[in-house]
Amino acid sequence: MQISPSAEHVLFGTSILFILAVFASNLSRRIGVPALILFLIIGMLAGSEGLGGIHFDNPYLAQLLGTGALAFILFSGALNTDWQHVKPIARSAASLASLGVVATALLVSLFVYYTLHFSIAESLLFGAIVSSTDAAAVFSILRSKNIHLKQNVQTVIEVESASNDPMAIFLVLIFMQILTTQNTTFLGLLHLLFAQVIIGIAMGYMMGYLIPKVINKTSLEYEGLYPVLMVGLVLLTYSATATLKGNGFLAIYLAGLLTGRSSFAHKKELNHFHESLTWLMQIAMFITLGLLVFPSKLINVLWIDLIIALFLIFVARPSSVFISLQFSRFSIRDKLMISWVGLRGAVPIILATYPLMANLPKANAIFNLVFFIVLTSVLIQGALLPFIARFLNLEQRKSP
């Protein structure tokens, strides 16, 4: 008989995990490993097979927390985007965030289909899950090593990483529909595509216009309530869009971009608030995802997962970058750098909970494979990123 922990024990455990995560983020700067990976490791160590012994096997709760966290992380990233730097590379970033994601998903799907003998739909689902990159992991390493890449290269990486999640999520929804619905038709998938994109864009533009207006028109007695209002508006943007069958993450990103371009009351304070909230969301999300994984199951997929991860790093990602940027002004060295900085992060792990929620036959295998790929991607690409930047002569060092 399993005994439920008391409220004080839950709060005590949560406080310890959060404090450890804060100190881990400081340690990450010294050892050059992204803080997000350390958060995952803390979660794994606190789990049922670790020192903490916390049994957590609730993909629904992990998905719910991850979805909410990603909404705030995307909004914050878009809110602080500098349009003067974005304009010259907007087309290239959009190509990477759309065509690049599709190309990566297809290449990985083909490799997995012939390597793991998944069905075509399962292979496509797996490819879609690992198709997007993670900005937080990239810039955690860049900051820890005090490395600044050539302006346009660094900006296109940042914008791509912040904007390619909606496409990956859309692809996952398509293949989940195919795997879970027997009578899926091409017209049905086409309707899903248009609904996701059109409603997502429309809601993003509408909320991007309304959020600054609401803040400016609202007179609150206590300044501390403005962040609460902003949190409510961000959650409303995602949830209303998703309820209308649109892409909530696309709406969130567009709303953040438009809000960031506008003038509104307490803008500086609200930007600082979102920066702190982003860290809180990242810590909570990655620790939770770490708790969800069982390390013993990762050992069973070690070799095949390493092969898939290496294919993703050295074949799929570079191919998709060169395809997406074939008509851009980026040099070959620039494209190689952009290819290397294609680290996977939280989104693939969260998307890997979708098959778990649907009880698909290969759900556990997919989740464990994706989790290991994220670890491998960040550790290999992250560790060698400073060397690659210097080798390609794209590094611009600034004094600390």
N, C-alpha and C positions, 0 to 999 in steps of 0.2 A: 504494500500500500504506500503510495507516494504522498508525502506530507507537503502541503503548500507552504512556502516560506512566509513569514510574517512581514508586515509592511516595513517595519524598521530594518529587517534584514535585506529586503529589496533595496531600500534607500541607501543602506550602508554599502551594499555591493555596487550600486550605481555610482555612488560618490567615489569609491576607490577606483573604478574603471575610468571615470572622467579625469580624475587627478593623474592617474598613470598616463592617460592619453595626452594630457597637456605637457607633461615632462617628456613624453616620447617625441612630441613634435619638436621640442628643443633639441633632443638627441639626434633627430633626423638631419638637422643642419650640419652636425659634426661628421656623421658617418656617410652622408650623401645618399641615404635611402629615403624615399618619399615617406612622409609622416603617415599617409594613408595605409601603406603596407604595415607599418608598426601598429596602427589601429586594428587592422585585420588580425595580426598576430596576437595582440592583447585579447581580442575576442576569442580566438582559438584556444589560447591558454586558459581563459576563464570558462571555457565550455566543458561539456560532460567528460571529454577525454583529456582535459587539461588539469591544471592545478586547482582551478576554481570549482570544478565539478558541477557547473550550472547546466542543467539539461534544457536545451531550447531546440524545439523541432516544430516551429510554427511558420511555414513559408508565407502564410497570409499576413501575419503581423510584420514580418520582415519586408514583404512587398509594400504594405501600407506605409510603413516608416520610410522605406527607400523612395517611394513615389513622392511623398511629401517633402523629403529632404532634397531630392533632385529638383523639385519645383523651385524651392528657395535658392538653391545653388545656381540654377540656370538664370533666374531672375536677377540675382546679385551680379553674376558675371556680365549679363547684358547691360545692367544698370550702370556699370563702371567702364563700359566700352568707349574708347576715344574715337569718335567718328572721323577726326582728321587723319588718323592712322589707318582706319578701316577702308576709306573710300578707294585708295589705289589698288587694294587687293580684294575688294568685295566680290568681284566675279570669280576670281580663283578660289576664294574660300567657299563660295556657294557651290562651285563645281566639286570641290573636295567633299563637302558636307552632303552632297546628293549623289552624283555619279561615282565618287570615290567610295562611298559606303556601299552602293550597289555592287560595284566591281569587286570590292573586298569580300562581300558576302557570297558572291557567285564563285569566286576562286576557292575560298575556304570550303564551300559546299561541295564542289567537285572533288577536292582532296579528301574530305571526310567520307564522301560517298564510296570512294574506291578503297579507303583505308579502314574504315570502321564498319562498312557494309550496312550503314543506316539506309532507310528508304529515302527516296528523292525528297519527299516533303520534310522528313526529319533532318536530312542534311542541309536543306535550305534554311530550316529553322535555326539550326546550329550556326550556320554561316551568318545569318542575320543577327544573332545574339552577340557575336564577337566582332561586329563590323564597325563599331564606333570607338573613338579615341577619348582620352580623359585629360582635360586641361590641368586639373588640380595636381595630378601626379607629375606631369611635365614640369610645371613651374615650381613645384616643391623642390625638384632636383636643381633646376636652374638657379633658384634663390640660394640653396644650400651651398652651391659652388661659386656663387657670385658671378654667374655667366650671363651675358647678354648677347643674343644672336643678332645678326644683321636685321635692321628694323623690319623690312617687309617680310622676311622669313619668320621672325618671331610673331609678328602680328597675324599672318595667315594661319600659323599653327594655333594661336590662341583663339581666333574667330572660328576656325574649323572645329576645334575641340568643343567649343561652347555651343555650336549650332548643328552638329551632326547627329545628336541623340534623337531628334524627332524622326529622321529618316529610318534609323535603326529600329526604333519602336514601331514605326508603321510597318516595316517588313516583318517584324515578329508577329504583329497582329494578323497580317495576311496569312502567314504560314500556320499560325495557331488556328485560324478560321478553317483552313484546309484540313488540318489534322483532327479537329474536334467537331466539324460539321459535315455530315455525309453528303448533303445536297448542295455543296458549294459550287457556284457557277462563275464563269468569267465576268458576266454582267454584275454579279453580286460583289466580286472583288473590285471591279471598276467603280462601283457605287461607293464601296468602302474607301477607296483611294480619294475620290473627289470629296467625299464628306470629311475625311480626315484633314485634307489640305485646305479646302475652301473655308470650312467652318473654323479651322485653326487660325488661318490668316485673318479672317473677318473678326473673330473674337480678340485676337492679339492686337489688331489695329484699334478696335473699339475700346478695349481696356487700357491700351497705351495712351489713348486720348483722355479717357475718363479719370484714371488714377491721379494725375497731377491736378486736374480740375477739382476732384473731390477733396484732396488734401488742402488746396488753396481756399476752397469755399467753406471748409469746415473749421469752425472756431471752437477749439477744445480748451477747457479750463486748465487742464494739466498737460504739459508737454510730453510727459511719459506715455500718453495715450496715442500719440501719433504713430509710434512703431507698431502698436497693437492694431491700429487702423490699417496700416500698410500690410501687416501679416494677413488680416482678413481679406483685403483686396487681392493679394496674391493667390490665396487659397480659392477665392471666388473665381478668379480668372481660370485656374486649372479645372476646378470641379464643374463649373458651368459649361466650359468647352467640352469636357469629357462626357458630360450628361447629354449634350447635343450631338454626340458621336464624332466630335472633332478631335484633332491632335492637341491635347492639353499642353504638352511641352513646347510645341511650336508656338502656341498662343502665349505662353509664359515668356518665351525668349523675345518675341516681337514686342510684347507689352513692356518688357524691361528695356529694350533698345529705345523705344519711343519715349518712355518715362525718363530715361537718362538724358535724352536730348532736350527735355522740357525744364523750365524753371518752376520750382514749387517750394513751399515753405519747409524749413528745417531740412533742406536737401543734404547738407553736409552731415548733420547728425544722423539722418536716416541711412545714409551711405555707410557710416561707421557701424550703425546697428546691424545692417545686412552683412557686413564683413564678419562681425562676431557671430551672427546667426548662422552664417555659412560654415564656420568652424564647428559650431555646436552640432549642426546637421551632419557634417562629414564624420565627426567622431561617433555620434550615435548610430549612423548608418553603417559604418565600417565595423564597429564593434558588434553590432547585431548580426551582420553578415558573417563575421568571424565565428560567432556563437552557433550559427546555423550549420556550418560545415563540420564534418567529422573527419579529422586528419587521417585516421586509419584507412578511410575509403580513398584518399588521394594516392596512397601508395600503390593501389591496384591499377591506377591509370598513369603511373609515372612516366613510363617510356613512350607510350603512344601519345600522351599529352605533350611531352617535350617535342616530339616530332611535329605535331600539329602547330605548336607555338613557334617553332623555328620556321615552319612553312609560312605562317602568318607574318613573321618579322621580316624574313629575307625574300619572300616571293610575292605573297598577296598584297601586303602594304605597299612595297615599292611599285609593283605593277599598277595598282589603282592610282597612285600618286602621279605616275608618268602619263597614264591615260587621261586623268582629270586635268592635268596642267600642260597638255601637249601644245596648246595654242597660247600659253601664257608667256610672260617675259622672264620667268624664272630660269636660271641657268641649270645645268646638270647638277652642279654642286649644291645648289639651293634645293633641288628636288630630292637629292639623296639625303639632305639634312631633314627635310620635311618627312621623308619616308621613315627615317630612323625615329623621329619624335612622334611615333604613332602608338604611344602606350595605351594599354587597356586599363580600365578602372572599375568604378562602381556600377556603371550602367549594365555591362554584360552580366555581372553577378545578379543584379536585380531582375534583369530580363530572364535569367535562367530560372527564376522562381515561377515564371508563368507555366512552364510544363509541369512543375511540381504541383501547382494549384489545380491543373487540369487532370492530374493523375495519368499523364501519358506514359506508355511503357518504358521509354528510354529517359524518363525525367531525371532520375537520380544520376545516371551516367552523364547526361548533359550538364547537370549542375556541377558535378565534381570536375569534369573536363574544363568547363569554363572557369571555375575558381582557380584551378592550377595554371591555366593559360594566363590569367590576370597576374598571378604571382610571378610567373616566368617572364612575362613581357616587361613588367616594371623592374624586376631585378636585373635582367640582361640589358635591356635598352637603357634603363636608368643608370646603371653602373657605368656603361660605356659612353653615355651621352657627352660628357665633357671631352673625352678623347676624340670622339667623332667630330665635335664642333671645332676642335683645334686642327684635326687632320684635314678637314675641308676648308679651313681658314675662314670660318664664318663666325668666329667668336669675337666679341667686343668686351673686353674686361673693364670693369669700373672699380674704382677703389671702394672698399667697404664703407 
